[in-house]
Amino acid sequence: MLRWVAAFLLLASMGSADGATLAGTVVEDHSGSELVSARVRVRAASGEVVADRDSDSSGRFETPELPPGSYRIEISKRNYLGAWLRVEHPGPPVEARLSRLGVIAGRAVDSAGKPLAKAFVFVLAAEGDAFVPAQARRTGSDGEFRLHGLTPGRYAVGVSRADYQYAQGSAGGVLYPSNAAPEVFEIAGGEVIDQLQVVLPSGPGVVVAGRLEGRQEGARYVVGLTYREQPALGAALSDVKPDGTFELPPVQPGSYELTAGGPTRGHSYRGAILGPERLYGRMSLEVGGQATNDLVVELKPGRRLAAALEYESPEARSVCPASVSVGARLLDSSGIVMSEKKPASEEAPAVFEKLAPGRYWLDAERLPSGCFLLDAPWIDLSEDDAETALTLAAAGRIEGRLLGSDEPQRFPVALGRQGSAEKDESLRLAYPDADGRFVFEALRPGGYRIAARRPEDNGRWVRSDETMFEIDVAGGAATEIDLPAPREEAP
């Protein structure tokens, strides 16, 4: 299913503009209801804000008189996705359709159906093949929960007796309906997924205990468990005792990965923060299928990661920097906090030393306008060191033509990016000229979906992926497409 990263705007053919003012209406996308007190900012081509208004009780707004030209309209409202659109003024009034943020709600219970009061219910966002923490809330006295403000994307939901990002001494956690086969919910905008019953298995559990070898005397260490099927979900965490032994809170039988790390220099709400001379232990466990009460965990140096920088094309080299700051962030909820930054260039890759075993998300930070990181990768350092490359690309553009209509100006063309994207990559609109030609500029290279529709149609823009065409936008170049005009319905 297509994932929209921001709301969209729909320009409707509602007549000519009122004099030299720019007017329109803000409505909720999935219901069509007018939205009150939405903030409407209008910027000139120079970037200057020339109007700043709130929509009235009927969802309408109107600017002062503006000279002819190109303007960018930015619309925002609490609990809705922001949206923007470029328009040529004077022109028809604007109908802005904002997508409400999603909600996942339900009830958390134990195996006997008893409500879990003050447990943590959380959502993990699906980023490609990985799950990353997104949001967590405590349940009420009756076990009810409501996770709101979810942007378009794919989510799994779960429950733990403690914060999934780790409160000290936490134990237990499960995704709905199971860790082995979690259900992934699609949020496109405005959905309320409710009446879920998330069950946290209860029972005596199995103790995981042992000792560390190779530690520094007097230093502090931490030991955590993650579920092998879902390493973004923590299962248990405990500090190591001064004598080097540890005992984790009891956990249910299953497959786990144990990670030990230290010396620690403190704890944050997300887990343990390690010092510079850090060592790690790693062990796979079948809890319930092997003895887990006398483990010996040997501490060793951490992993090494080298991330080189490369350019997709000569155009990318001209618009992208010669060096960037590369970030590496640990995705696994092993109870260790790890997020580091290193400089990288073509001649000198970013080199990270002493990383904890696990999966890492890589990113290039603060890229200038017109420069993009292609397919921000995650890399697995669970077993060994690794080398990878980050590819920078120049922005692309689409030069299209709408075919099959004598009045192509009537049909707005919408473009939306597939998968994960940046906040400024809204679903964009363009109106063809009299010859049917339209342009989308400054696009992140990659996969998109594109479609034209009749402005008089009611309801949401995206009703089915079957109405959209796939297109791959190359970096630093123009991608051409001939797009069919929507079919006219028979009278």
C-alpha positions in Angstrom: 0.0 0.0 0.0 1.2 3.5 -0.8 2.6 5.3 2.2 1.9 9.1 2.2 4.4 11.0 4.3 2.4 14.2 4.4 -1.1 15.4 3.7 -2.2 16.5 0.3 -3.9 19.5 -1.3 -6.6 19.4 -3.9 -7.3 22.4 -6.1 -11.0 22.3 -7.1 -12.4 24.2 -10.1 -14.6 26.6 -8.0 -14.6 29.6 -10.2 -12.2 32.5 -10.6 -10.3 34.2 -7.8 -12.0 37.1 -5.9 -10.2 40.1 -7.3 -6.5 39.9 -6.4 -7.0 38.0 -3.2 -6.1 34.3 -2.8 -9.0 32.4 -1.2 -9.9 28.8 -0.4 -11.3 26.2 2.1 -9.6 23.7 4.4 -11.4 20.4 4.9 -10.6 17.0 6.5 -9.6 14.5 3.8 -11.4 11.4 4.9 -14.7 13.1 6.0 -14.9 16.2 3.9 -15.8 18.3 7.0 -14.6 21.9 7.2 -11.6 22.5 9.5 -11.6 25.5 11.8 -8.5 27.4 12.9 -6.1 25.7 10.4 -3.1 28.0 10.0 -2.6 29.1 6.4 0.7 30.7 5.4 1.4 32.1 1.9 5.0 32.6 0.7 6.1 34.5 -2.3 8.7 33.1 -4.7 11.4 34.8 -2.6 10.3 32.9 0.5 8.9 35.9 2.2 5.6 35.3 4.1 3.0 37.6 2.5 -0.1 36.3 4.3 -0.7 34.4 7.6 -4.3 33.5 8.3 -6.4 31.0 10.2 -9.4 29.3 8.6 -12.8 30.5 9.9 -15.7 28.6 11.3 -16.6 27.4 7.8 -13.0 26.4 7.0 -12.5 29.3 4.7 -9.6 31.7 4.4 -8.7 34.7 2.3 -5.5 36.7 1.9 -5.1 40.4 1.3 -4.6 41.5 -2.3 -1.5 40.0 -3.8 0.3 40.8 -7.0 0.3 38.1 -9.8 2.9 35.5 -9.5 3.9 32.1 -8.1 3.1 31.4 -4.4 3.6 28.5 -2.0 0.7 27.8 0.4 1.6 26.0 3.7 -1.3 24.7 5.8 -1.0 23.2 9.3 -3.3 22.1 12.1 -2.7 20.2 15.3 -3.2 16.4 14.9 -3.1 16.7 11.2 -0.3 16.3 8.6 1.1 19.6 7.2 0.6 20.2 3.5 1.8 22.6 0.8 1.1 23.5 -2.8 2.5 25.9 -5.3 -0.1 28.0 -7.2 -0.1 30.6 -9.9 -2.1 33.7 -8.8 -4.6 34.8 -9.8 -6.4 31.5 -10.2 -9.2 29.4 -8.8 -9.8 29.2 -5.1 -8.0 26.4 -3.2 -9.6 23.4 -1.5 -7.0 22.0 0.9 -7.6 18.5 2.1 -5.7 17.6 5.3 -5.2 14.0 6.5 -5.8 13.5 10.2 -3.1 11.5 12.1 -4.0 7.9 12.9 -5.0 6.2 16.2 -4.4 2.6 17.5 -6.5 1.8 20.6 -7.7 -1.2 22.6 -7.1 -3.1 25.8 -4.1 -4.9 27.3 -4.7 -8.1 29.3 -2.8 -11.1 30.7 -3.3 -14.7 29.7 -6.3 -15.0 32.0 -8.0 -12.0 30.5 -7.3 -9.7 33.5 -6.7 -6.1 32.6 -3.1 -4.9 32.8 -3.0 -1.6 34.7 -0.1 0.8 34.2 1.6 -1.5 31.6 3.3 0.0 28.6 1.7 -0.4 25.2 3.8 0.7 22.3 4.0 0.9 18.5 7.0 0.0 16.4 7.3 1.6 13.0 8.1 -0.7 10.1 11.1 0.9 8.2 11.7 -1.6 5.3 12.6 -4.9 7.0 13.3 -3.3 10.4 11.1 -2.2 13.3 12.0 1.0 15.1 10.5 2.4 18.3 7.8 5.0 17.6 5.6 5.7 20.6 4.6 4.2 24.0 1.8 4.9 26.5 0.8 3.5 29.9 -2.5 1.7 30.1 -5.3 2.9 32.4 -6.6 1.0 35.5 -8.8 -1.1 33.2 -6.0 -1.9 30.7 -7.3 0.5 28.0 -4.8 2.3 25.8 -4.9 4.9 23.0 -1.9 5.6 20.8 -2.5 8.7 18.7 -0.7 11.1 16.4 0.5 8.4 14.1 1.8 9.6 10.8 1.2 7.6 7.6 3.1 4.4 7.7 3.1 0.8 8.8 3.0 -0.1 12.5 3.1 -3.1 14.9 1.7 -2.8 18.4 2.7 -4.5 21.6 2.6 -4.6 25.4 5.3 -4.8 28.1 5.2 -4.6 31.9 7.7 -1.8 31.6 8.7 0.8 29.0 9.9 -1.0 25.9 12.8 1.4 25.7 13.8 0.0 29.1 13.1 0.9 32.7 15.6 -0.8 35.0 14.6 -4.3 35.9 12.0 -4.6 33.1 10.9 -8.0 31.8 8.5 -9.3 29.2 6.9 -7.9 26.1 5.0 -9.2 23.1 3.7 -7.9 19.8 0.1 -8.4 18.6 -0.8 -11.1 18.1 2.7 -12.7 18.5 6.4 -11.9 18.1 6.8 -14.6 15.4 4.0 -13.2 13.2 3.1 -9.6 14.2 0.3 -7.9 12.5 1.3 -4.7 10.7 -1.3 -2.0 10.5 -1.4 0.5 7.7 -2.1 4.1 8.5 -2.8 6.3 5.5 -4.5 9.2 7.3 -7.4 9.5 9.7 -7.7 5.8 10.5 -8.8 4.7 14.0 -7.8 1.1 14.6 -9.6 0.2 17.9 -10.9 -2.7 20.0 -7.6 -4.5 19.9 -7.0 -6.9 22.7 -3.2 -7.3 23.3 -2.3 -10.2 25.5 0.9 -10.4 27.6 1.6 -14.0 28.5 1.6 -14.5 32.3 3.2 -17.3 34.3 6.2 -18.0 36.5 8.8 -17.6 33.7 12.3 -18.9 33.5 15.4 -17.3 35.2 18.4 -16.3 33.0 21.5 -15.9 35.2 25.2 -16.2 35.1 28.5 -14.3 35.2 30.7 -12.1 33.1 34.3 -12.9 32.3 36.9 -10.4 31.3 35.4 -7.4 33.1 37.2 -4.6 34.9 37.1 -4.8 38.7 34.9 -2.2 40.2 33.3 -1.2 36.8 29.6 -1.5 36.1 28.0 -3.6 33.4 24.5 -4.3 32.0 22.9 -7.4 30.6 19.8 -7.3 28.4 17.6 -9.8 26.4 15.9 -9.2 23.0 13.6 -11.4 21.2 15.3 -13.1 18.3 12.4 -12.6 15.9 12.0 -8.9 17.0 15.3 -7.4 18.2 13.6 -4.0 18.4 11.6 -5.4 21.3 13.3 -5.8 24.7 12.6 -8.7 26.9 14.6 -8.1 30.1 17.3 -5.9 31.5 19.4 -5.9 34.7 22.6 -4.4 36.0 25.5 -6.8 36.8 26.3 -7.2 40.4 29.7 -6.0 41.8 30.9 -9.6 41.9 30.3 -10.0 38.1 27.1 -12.1 38.4 23.7 -11.2 37.0 20.1 -12.5 37.2 17.5 -11.2 34.8 13.8 -11.0 35.6 12.0 -14.3 34.7 11.0 -14.5 31.0 8.7 -16.8 29.1 10.2 -19.7 27.1 11.4 -18.7 23.6 14.3 -17.7 21.4 16.4 -14.7 22.7 19.7 -12.9 22.1 21.6 -11.9 25.3 23.8 -8.8 25.1 26.2 -7.6 27.9 28.0 -4.3 27.8 30.2 -2.0 29.9 31.7 -0.3 31.6 28.6 1.9 31.9 28.7 5.5 32.9 25.0 6.0 33.6 21.5 5.3 32.5 19.1 7.2 30.4 15.4 6.5 29.9 16.4 4.4 26.9 19.0 2.2 28.6 22.7 2.2 29.6 25.3 4.6 28.4 28.8 3.1 28.0 32.2 4.6 28.6 35.0 4.8 26.0 36.8 1.5 26.9 33.7 -0.6 26.2 33.4 -4.4 25.9 30.6 -6.7 24.9 29.3 -10.2 25.3 26.8 -11.8 22.9 25.0 -15.2 23.3 22.0 -16.9 21.6 19.6 -18.6 24.1 16.7 -21.0 23.8 14.9 -20.3 27.1 13.1 -23.4 28.2 15.2 -25.6 26.0 18.6 -25.3 27.7 20.0 -24.5 31.1 20.0 -20.7 31.6 20.8 -20.3 35.3 24.6 -20.6 35.1 25.7 -18.9 31.9 29.3 -17.7 31.3 29.4 -14.6 29.1 32.9 -13.6 27.8 33.4 -9.9 27.1 35.2 -9.0 23.9 35.9 -5.8 21.9 33.0 -4.4 19.9 32.3 -4.3 16.2 33.9 -2.1 13.5 31.9 -0.4 10.8 33.4 1.5 7.8 30.9 3.6 5.8 32.3 5.1 2.5 30.8 8.0 0.6 30.0 7.8 -3.1 28.1 9.9 -5.7 25.5 8.6 -8.1 26.4 10.9 -10.9 28.5 14.0 -11.8 25.4 16.1 -11.1 25.4 14.7 -7.5 29.0 15.6 -7.1 28.3 19.2 -8.1 25.4 19.7 -5.7 26.3 17.4 -2.8 29.1 18.2 -0.2 32.6 16.7 -0.4 32.2 15.4 3.1 29.2 14.6 5.4 28.5 13.6 8.9 27.4 10.0 9.0 25.2 8.8 11.9 25.0 5.2 13.2 22.2 4.4 15.6 21.6 1.0 17.3 18.1 -0.3 16.5 18.1 -3.3 18.8 16.5 -2.8 22.3 19.3 -4.6 24.1 19.4 -2.1 26.9 22.4 -0.3 25.4 22.2 3.3 24.0 24.4 3.8 21.1 24.3 6.6 18.6 27.5 8.0 17.1 28.6 10.4 14.3 31.7 10.4 12.1 32.8 12.4 9.1 33.0 10.7 5.7 34.3 11.6 2.3 35.3 9.7 -0.9 38.9 9.5 0.3 38.2 8.8 4.0 35.2 6.7 5.0 33.5 7.1 8.4 35.0 4.5 10.7 33.1 3.5 13.9 34.9 1.4 16.5 33.7 -0.5 19.5 30.1 -0.7 18.5 27.7 -3.0 20.3 26.6 -6.1 18.4 23.3 -5.6 16.7 21.6 -3.7 13.8 22.3 -0.1 13.0 20.5 2.6 11.0 22.8 4.8 8.9 22.1 8.4 7.8 23.9 11.3 6.3 23.0 14.5 8.2 22.3 18.0 7.2 22.5 17.5 3.4 21.9 20.7 1.4 18.8 21.3 -0.7 18.9 19.3 -3.9 21.1 16.5 -2.4 19.7 13.2 -1.1 20.9 10.0 0.5 19.7 7.1 -1.6 17.9 4.3 0.4 19.2 5.1 3.9 20.5 1.6 4.8 20.5 -0.4 8.0 23.3 -2.9 8.5 23.7 -6.0 10.7 26.7 -6.1 13.0 25.3 -8.9 15.1 28.0 -11.4 14.1 30.9 -9.5 12.6 32.4 -6.2 11.4 31.1 -4.7 8.2 31.8 -2.2 5.4 29.2 -0.4 3.4 28.7 2.7 1.1 26.3 5.7 1.3 25.3 7.0 -2.1 24.5 10.7 -2.5 22.3 11.7 -5.4 21.1 15.0 -7.0 17.4 15.9 -7.1 15.4 14.7 -10.1 12.4 16.2 -11.9 9.4 14.9 -13.9 8.5 16.4 -17.2 5.1 15.0 -18.1 2.3 15.4 -20.6 -1.4 14.6 -20.0 -3.0 12.9 -23.0 -6.6 12.3 -24.0 -8.3 15.6 -23.1 -9.1 18.8 -25.0 -9.0 20.6 -21.6 -5.9 19.2 -19.7 -5.9 22.2 -17.4 -9.0 20.8 -15.6 -7.1 17.7 -14.3 -4.7 18.1 -11.3 -1.9 15.6 -11.3 -0.8 14.2 -7.9 2.6 12.7 -7.2 3.4 10.7 -4.0 6.6 9.0 -2.9 6.5 5.3 -2.1 7.9 4.0 1.2 9.8 6.1 3.8 10.5 9.7 3.0 11.3 13.1 4.4 8.8 15.5 6.0 9.0 17.9 3.1 8.0 15.2 0.6 4.3 15.8 0.6 1.9 14.5 -1.9 2.4 17.2 -4.5 0.0 18.7 -7.1 0.6 20.2 -10.5 -1.8 21.5 -13.1 -1.1 20.9 -16.8 -0.9 23.9 -19.2 -3.1 24.2 -22.3 -0.7 21.7 -24.1 -1.1 19.2 -21.3 2.5 19.7 -20.0 3.3 19.6 -16.3 6.5 19.6 -14.2 7.5 18.3 -10.7 10.9 19.6 -9.5 13.4 19.0 -6.7 12.4 15.4 -6.2 14.3 12.8 -4.2 15.3 10.0 -6.6 13.4 6.8 -6.3 10.0 5.3 -6.7 6.8 7.4 -6.9 3.2 7.0 -7.8 1.4 9.4 -10.0 -2.2 10.0 -11.2 -4.6 12.6 -12.6 -8.2 12.9 -11.5 -11.3 15.0 -12.2 -11.6 17.9 -9.8 -15.3 17.5 -9.5 -14.9 14.0 -7.9 -15.8 13.9 -4.3 -14.0 12.0 -1.5 -10.4 11.1 -0.9 -7.7 11.3 -3.5 -6.2 7.9 -3.0 -8.8 5.3 -2.9 -6.8 2.4 -4.3 -3.3 1.8 -5.7 -5.0 0.7 -8.8 -5.7 4.3 -9.7 -2.0 5.2 -9.5 0.9 4.6 -11.9 4.4 3.7 -10.8 7.3 5.8 -11.9 11.0 5.7 -11.1 12.7 9.2 -10.9 16.4 9.3 -11.7 18.7 11.7 -9.9 20.1 14.7 -11.7 17.9 14.3 -14.7 14.4 14.7 -16.1 12.1 11.7 -16.2 9.5 11.9 -18.9 6.0 10.4 -18.7 2.8 10.5 -20.8 -0.1 10.2 -18.4 -3.7 9.4 -19.5 -6.4 11.9 -18.5 -9.2 10.5 -16.2 -12.1 8.9 -18.1 -15.3 11.0 -18.4 -18.3 9.3 -17.0 -21.2 8.7 -19.4 -24.2 11.1 -18.8 
